[in-house]
Amino acid sequence: MKEFSTEALETMQSAVSLQPEQSFRANFDYPKKFPDNLQALETIAWNYYWSWAGGTDIFRELDPTLWEKCEQNPRLLLKNVEEIRLWQRSLDADYVAKVNRFALKMERYLGQEPQPSGRVTNENPAAYFCAEFGVHNSLPNYSGGLGILAGDHLKSASDLNVPLVAIGLLYRYGYFRQKIAHDGWQEERYYDNFDTELALKPVMGERGERVLISVKIRGRRVFAQGWLAEVGRIKLYLLDTNLPVNNEVDRLITGHLYGGDTETRIVQEKILGMGGVRFLRKLNYAPSVFHLNEGHSAFLTLELAREYLEANPEATFEEAVANVREQCVFTTHTPVEAGNDVFPIGTLCGCFSTDYIESLKLTPEQFFALGRTNPDDENEGFGMTPLALRMARSANGVSEKHGEVSRDLWLKMFPEGTKNEDVPITHITNGVHAPTWIAPTLKDIYEKHIGENWFETLRDGEAWRAAVERIPDAEIWNAHCRLKELLIAFIRYKTLVHDTGSHNTINEHSDTRQLFDPKLLTIGFARRVAAYKRWNLLMTDLERLLRLVDNSEHPVQFVFAGKAHPQDRVGKQLLQNLMRINHNSNWQNRAVFVEDYDQEVARYLVQGVDVWMNVPRRPLEASGTSGQKSAMNGGLNFSILDGWWIEGYNGTNGFSIGELNVGDDQAEIDFEDAESLYSVLEKEIVPDYYTKNEDGLPVNWIRRMKNALVTLTPQFSSDRMVRDYLEKIYC
Ligand SMILES: *Cc1c(COP(=O)(O)O)cnc(C)c1O
């Protein structure tokens, strides 16, 4: 096949290996010799296993100040740590023992053989495709929920020893970093990701050459190299077009995550889907299942069809589709049509040549029809979700409600008269990786009372309940209070700014010593600034809100975080208004906005707040996962009954806002939800939180916390989620 000439590839490969200095990335070696007894630090830093298995302390203790400065990036830390510091640590027997104990634990963990299950075997693993992966904040290759979910999927697949390989893209500039200007306006900054500062290894062939694939784009052949990130036992390959052999424009294909125009997106998705399959083949993978996590990777189905037709020249496209469907499963994450990628046919034509379309034995019209809900409607663009639904044997939403909503949304693709329940879209509810999201202090308590493998007990709901019920209330409460103190210290550290401009804004203070009080009820609200998340619902009745904040005996304080899309002026306006509220109230001391919401900020927030609030517009929260993270730390969800919370809420493990089913009048719904929000806060949450027994313990509150820990941790862990995928979808 011309598209894939090995000769051309080899020429390019040698060209690449000859010109490393032309890459934006420079090679570097650690400029120092590591003490023999600390050599293991190097090994540990290369696998993200450290980030969830208790390795964080090892790096922090090496040099706490530098660790924060390097934004918890071990590779950067080891690159920059002073030699004298290394030698000081190497003479600290406790530290050395800790490092080597962890290295041994990691070696044992990595040494285990993957466990086959059904058609997912070592020879034929599952291949997991996603446009973003949020493994750890030191690999800034994600924008939000989808990426974090993908990262958690890999970690649970690793812990459960599932044979799985993952494919994504490496974005040179990642997603933007948020900075709020003095006037409260959001600004975006992009930084270069240097592979020499990330735990990424270039994927090399047998002769020491870089493994490259190519995809034809806009009439040119674009090359991509692969980087390997090791996520426990799972290999995550990230494709990257930033190679000297590509022209300047093509080098930037994998430049920004969700930053480009429509054409850039098509091209990125070609690299991810088609390039991803080619890359796996180059490495001799023969996956039994291709998991399309969201529609971005759906072009992979075309590549599988092309492969089939190449191997079976007599076959028809329909036969190829039957073969492809058998291999592919699809997860949709969007509950609204506008949230799905749909490409104008004209733009699509620029990215797929007629030759290519012919190689699939299709006419252009037949090709375009693959991406339309109504194949005959020439006005429709090319949607990635219709393509994925046609080409996968299984499709699922990410919560029970979202399954139902997705069936409604795509009903029109099925014969007239099809009922909702007959649309072949099921659901697997999202979950989060417990060892990543549960605070170390709480993990210590679990280790003490349940054992070192507490996260295995977690896989059995009843055993978990029995074990957690045995933990004394005071221990849970004290751990929570310490985590809240830590959160407040973090908030003060993050918002302390020397030059705060002329306005008071809740994201910057010249003195943070009076900011927040660990004794006060603390509510967290952190999420994307998107209209459906209804950031302004809380502000509906500002006076009523400020009465809660200013209450002399039982005040409430709020911590906010979240990014607005760079082009979303309305969102930015909303953030600016929030920043500037100043009504002679305590708002400026009892509300904060922490800039640049990422995994690190999320960790502090979900681990330290008393209450995690979420007020999405129904039914637009496909699942939501941040509330699950908070629940695992004993935070009480205070949320609209939507997404995962419909399944999680049982009346005693958190709080609900508004009704389950509502009408169509959006203004009326907003009004009623706001009313419910204030009244639950005033009548239930505030009184419950501040009612303490003679020992000073809020026993009712702790009961609710324990209910949350007991009921929600197992059900919404990504171990449960990955096992569901394995047993119900991949099988
Ligand atoms: C968990 C997480 C999300 C997703 O949370 P939602 O509940 O879906 O809003 C987004 N961003 C970060 C940094 C997270 O950790």
PDBQT file of the ligand as one rigid body, heavy atoms in Angstrom, charges set to zero:
ROOT
HETATM    1  C1  LIG A 801     -11.759  15.119  38.464  1.00  0.00    +0.000 C 
HETATM    2  C2  LIG A 801     -11.342  16.302  37.709  1.00  0.00    +0.000 A 
HETATM    3  C3  LIG A 801     -12.193  16.853  36.744  1.00  0.00    +0.000 A 
HETATM    4  C4  LIG A 801     -13.568  16.294  36.423  1.00  0.00    +0.000 C 
HETATM    5  O1  LIG A 801     -14.481  16.638  37.407  1.00  0.00    +0.000 OA
HETATM    6  P1  LIG A 801     -16.032  16.902  37.107  1.00  0.00    +0.000 P 
HETATM    7  O2  LIG A 801     -16.726  16.379  38.302  1.00  0.00    +0.000 OA
HETATM    8  O3  LIG A 801     -16.374  16.114  35.883  1.00  0.00    +0.000 OA
HETATM    9  O4  LIG A 801     -16.175  18.354  36.932  1.00  0.00    +0.000 OA
HETATM   10  C5  LIG A 801     -11.766  17.971  36.045  1.00  0.00    +0.000 A 
HETATM   11  N1  LIG A 801     -10.554  18.517  36.284  1.00  0.00    +0.000 NA
HETATM   12  C6  LIG A 801      -9.718  18.009  37.204  1.00  0.00    +0.000 A 
HETATM   13  C7  LIG A 801      -8.399  18.651  37.415  1.00  0.00    +0.000 C 
HETATM   14  C8  LIG A 801     -10.083  16.893  37.950  1.00  0.00    +0.000 A 
HETATM   15  O5  LIG A 801      -9.232  16.394  38.851  1.00  0.00    +0.000 OA
ENDROOT
TORSDOF 0
